[in-house]
Amino acid sequence: MSRLTREVELRLPLFEKPWVARLYKGFADWSANRGVRTPRLPENVAKAVDFFLMLDRAKDLREPLTADDLVKSFGSKLLRANLNAGMFLQQQFGFVIDGKVRTEAQSRVLIEDKLAAATGNPWHTYLASYHAELAGKPARTVAQYVGVAEAFCRQFEISGPFSQQELVEFLASKPSARTNLGPWVSFVQKSLGWPVTLPPKMISAPALRTDAAHLEKLLGAIGDASEAAIQDLEEIVALAYGFNTRELPKEVLGSHGAHHLQTRNGLVEIPEGIAELVATWLQRRGGPA
């Protein structure tokens, strides 16, 4: 019996799953047949047993293994440290672990972690339903959406409908989260029926003061909204909601009832003082009013 065979036979009883034990033995044969044997071959195969034992202990893994299985169970760092074992499994099961696979699998792990963190809390049910609603989107996108929703729910201990004030507070501390928060607000509106709208885009204090003065000046000069130039109406709406005029056509999709605008990130309220002006702008631009 060769030293390599002895090393493998000594470690086979450590495995709980026969199919993983067969994989480890297959890895030893594959390693021996790759080329010229080196004195370190038995030692290298013996060290690889830790990798295969992790595979053996991983819950819910079945044959045939997939790229997602490996990235989820081991992560990029461990796979890099066990290149030969990873290469063997890729050849054995006919898949390739590339950058996209790694990113998608890591995103799925992040999603599972966020959902697990919510377990036992009132908002877990909402997040689970939200996750199901996002089915079909790229895992990286879902991870971002669920991550922001989980952070919001955890911060305010959400157990039912919330107000726009919570959204304002959350975005004040995390303004970059706005894009990923919008889909969550749309979900609770449509699927849960909660009467909440996304607040207007946050603006820095100096810009806010400048824009407010400009907005007041425009409103004072515009007169009858029905006779105002479309450019003036557009500028007022953009200032009121914190957009620039280039963003406005793609960000504002139309109106939702008499009191809300439908934006790309959900509903926002229409202040009573500019309701007529906003309605006129929607009609004049040719969008749904």
C-alpha positions in Angstrom: 0.0 0.0 0.0 1.5 3.4 -1.0 1.8 6.2 1.4 -0.8 8.2 -0.4 -3.3 5.4 -0.2 -2.6 5.0 3.6 -3.1 8.7 4.2 -6.5 8.5 2.5 -7.6 5.3 4.1 -6.8 6.7 7.6 -9.1 9.6 7.0 -12.1 8.0 5.3 -13.7 7.0 8.7 -13.9 10.8 9.5 -16.6 11.3 7.0 -20.3 11.1 7.8 -21.6 11.2 4.2 -20.4 8.3 1.9 -20.6 10.5 -1.2 -18.2 13.1 0.3 -15.9 10.3 1.3 -15.9 9.1 -2.3 -15.2 12.6 -3.5 -12.1 12.8 -1.2 -10.8 9.4 -2.5 -11.5 10.6 -6.0 -9.6 13.8 -5.3 -6.6 11.7 -4.2 -6.7 9.7 -7.4 -7.1 12.8 -9.5 -4.1 14.5 -7.7 -2.0 11.4 -8.3 -2.8 11.3 -12.0 -2.3 14.9 -12.8 1.4 14.6 -13.6 4.7 13.7 -12.0 4.3 12.7 -8.4 6.1 14.8 -5.8 7.2 13.8 -2.3 4.7 16.2 -0.9 1.7 14.7 -2.7 0.5 12.5 0.2 1.0 15.4 2.6 -1.0 17.8 0.4 -3.9 15.3 -0.1 -3.9 14.7 3.7 -4.2 18.5 4.4 -7.1 18.8 1.9 -9.2 16.5 4.2 -10.2 19.6 6.2 -11.8 21.1 3.1 -13.7 17.9 2.3 -14.8 17.6 6.0 -16.3 21.1 5.8 -18.2 19.9 2.8 -19.2 16.8 4.7 -20.6 18.9 7.6 -22.4 21.5 5.5 -26.1 21.2 5.9 -28.5 20.6 3.0 -25.8 19.8 0.4 -26.6 17.0 -2.0 -25.1 15.6 -5.2 -24.6 17.0 -7.7 -22.8 20.0 -6.3 -23.1 23.4 -8.0 -20.9 26.5 -8.2 -23.4 28.3 -5.9 -23.0 25.4 -3.3 -19.3 25.8 -3.2 -19.2 29.6 -2.9 -21.9 29.6 -0.3 -20.3 26.9 1.8 -16.7 28.1 1.6 -16.5 31.7 0.4 -13.9 33.1 -1.9 -11.0 33.1 0.7 -11.3 29.4 1.5 -11.7 28.5 -2.2 -8.5 30.4 -3.0 -6.7 28.5 -0.2 -7.9 25.2 -1.6 -7.4 25.7 -5.4 -6.7 22.1 -6.2 -9.7 20.7 -4.3 -12.0 23.4 -5.9 -10.6 22.6 -9.4 -11.3 18.9 -8.8 -14.9 19.6 -7.8 -15.5 21.9 -10.8 -14.2 19.2 -13.2 -16.1 16.5 -11.3 -19.5 18.2 -11.6 -19.0 20.3 -14.7 -19.2 23.8 -13.6 -17.0 26.9 -13.5 -16.7 29.3 -10.6 -16.2 32.8 -12.1 -16.5 36.3 -10.7 -20.2 36.6 -11.5 -21.0 33.3 -9.7 -19.0 34.4 -6.7 -20.8 37.7 -6.5 -24.2 36.2 -6.9 -23.6 33.5 -4.3 -22.1 35.9 -1.8 -25.2 38.1 -2.3 -27.5 35.2 -1.5 -25.5 34.6 1.7 -26.0 38.3 2.7 -29.8 38.0 2.0 -30.0 34.9 4.2 -28.1 36.6 6.9 -30.4 39.6 6.9 -33.5 37.4 7.0 -32.0 35.3 9.8 -31.2 38.4 11.8 -34.9 39.4 11.6 -36.1 36.0 12.9 -38.3 36.4 16.0 -39.0 40.1 15.4 -42.3 41.5 14.2 -40.8 42.7 10.9 -39.5 39.2 9.8 -42.8 38.4 8.1 -42.8 41.7 6.1 -39.2 41.1 5.0 -39.9 37.5 4.0 -42.8 38.7 1.9 -40.7 41.5 0.4 -37.9 38.9 -0.4 -40.5 36.8 -2.2 -41.8 39.8 -4.1 -38.2 40.4 -5.4 -37.9 37.0 -7.0 -36.3 37.1 -10.4 -34.1 40.1 -9.8 -30.3 39.7 -9.6 -29.1 38.5 -6.2 -26.9 41.6 -5.8 -29.9 43.9 -6.3 -32.1 41.9 -3.9 -29.3 41.9 -1.3 -29.2 45.7 -1.5 -33.0 46.1 -1.3 -33.4 43.6 1.6 -30.4 44.9 3.5 -31.7 48.5 3.5 -35.3 47.4 4.4 -33.9 45.2 7.3 -31.8 48.2 8.6 -34.9 50.4 8.4 -37.1 47.9 10.2 -34.5 47.2 12.9 -33.9 50.9 13.6 -37.6 51.7 14.1 -38.7 48.2 15.3 -41.4 48.1 12.7 -44.4 46.0 13.7 -47.0 47.6 11.5 -47.6 50.7 9.3 -45.1 53.5 9.7 -45.1 57.2 8.9 -43.1 59.3 6.5 -41.3 60.7 9.5 -39.5 57.5 10.1 -38.4 57.5 6.4 -37.2 61.1 6.8 -35.1 60.2 9.9 -33.6 57.1 8.2 -32.6 59.0 5.1 -31.2 61.9 7.1 -28.6 59.5 8.5 -28.3 57.4 5.4 -29.0 59.6 2.4 -27.3 57.1 0.0 -29.9 54.5 0.9 -32.7 56.4 -0.9 -32.5 54.4 -4.2 -32.7 51.1 -2.3 -35.4 52.2 0.1 -37.8 53.2 -2.6 -38.7 49.6 -3.7 -39.4 48.8 0.0 -41.8 51.8 0.3 -43.6 50.7 -3.0 -43.9 47.2 -1.6 -45.6 48.2 1.7 -47.9 50.5 -0.3 -49.0 47.9 -2.9 -48.8 44.6 -1.0 -49.5 45.6 2.6 -51.8 48.6 1.9 -49.8 50.9 4.2 -50.5 54.6 3.6 -46.9 55.8 3.5 -45.0 57.7 0.8 -41.4 58.3 0.1 -40.3 61.8 1.2 -38.9 64.3 -1.4 -35.3 63.9 -2.2 -33.0 65.2 0.6 -31.0 68.3 -0.2 -28.0 69.8 1.6 -28.8 72.7 3.9 -27.1 75.4 1.9 -28.7 74.2 -1.3 -32.0 73.9 0.4 -31.9 77.6 1.4 -30.9 78.7 -2.0 -33.5 76.5 -3.7 -36.3 77.7 -1.3 -35.6 81.3 -2.1 -35.5 80.6 -5.8 -38.7 78.6 -5.5 -40.5 81.4 -3.6 -39.4 83.9 -6.3 -40.7 81.7 -9.1 -44.0 81.1 -7.4 -44.4 84.8 -6.9 -43.7 85.6 -10.5 -45.6 82.8 -12.2 -49.1 84.0 -11.7 -51.8 81.8 -13.3 -50.3 78.3 -13.7 -52.4 77.7 -16.9 -50.6 80.6 -18.6 -47.1 79.8 -17.4 -44.3 78.6 -19.7 -43.7 74.8 -19.5 -40.1 75.5 -18.6 -41.1 77.6 -15.5 -43.5 74.9 -14.4 -40.8 72.3 -14.8 -38.3 74.3 -12.9 -40.7 74.8 -10.0 -41.6 71.1 -9.8 -37.9 70.1 -9.9 -37.0 72.6 -7.1 -40.0 71.5 -5.0 -38.9 67.8 -5.1 -35.1 68.2 -5.1 -34.5 67.1 -8.7 -32.7 68.9 -11.5 -34.7 69.4 -14.7 -32.8 66.7 -16.5 -33.8 64.1 -13.8 -37.4 65.1 -13.7 -38.8 63.2 -16.8 -37.4 59.9 -15.7 -38.0 60.3 -11.9 -41.6 61.5 -12.0 -43.9 59.1 -13.8 -47.2 60.8 -13.2 -49.8 61.4 -10.5 -51.4 58.9 -8.1 -54.8 60.3 -7.2 -55.1 64.0 -6.3 -52.5 64.2 -3.6 -49.5 62.2 -4.7 -46.9 62.0 -7.4 -45.8 58.5 -8.7 -42.0 58.6 -8.8 -39.6 55.9 -9.8 -39.0 55.2 -6.1 -42.6 55.3 -4.9 -45.2 57.9 -4.0 -44.5 61.3 -2.7 -47.0 63.9 -1.4 -48.0 66.9 -3.4 -48.1 70.0 -1.1 -51.5 71.7 -1.3 -50.0 75.0 -2.2 -48.6 73.8 -5.6 -51.2 71.0 -6.4 -52.7 73.0 -9.2 -49.3 73.9 -10.6 -48.2 70.3 -10.5 -51.3 69.1 -12.2 -50.9 71.7 -14.9 -47.3 70.6 -15.5 -48.3 67.0 -15.8 -51.0 67.8 -18.4 -48.7 70.1 -20.4 -45.8 67.7 -20.5 -48.1 65.0 -21.9 -47.7 62.6 -19.0 -50.6 60.9 -17.1 -52.2 63.4 -14.7 
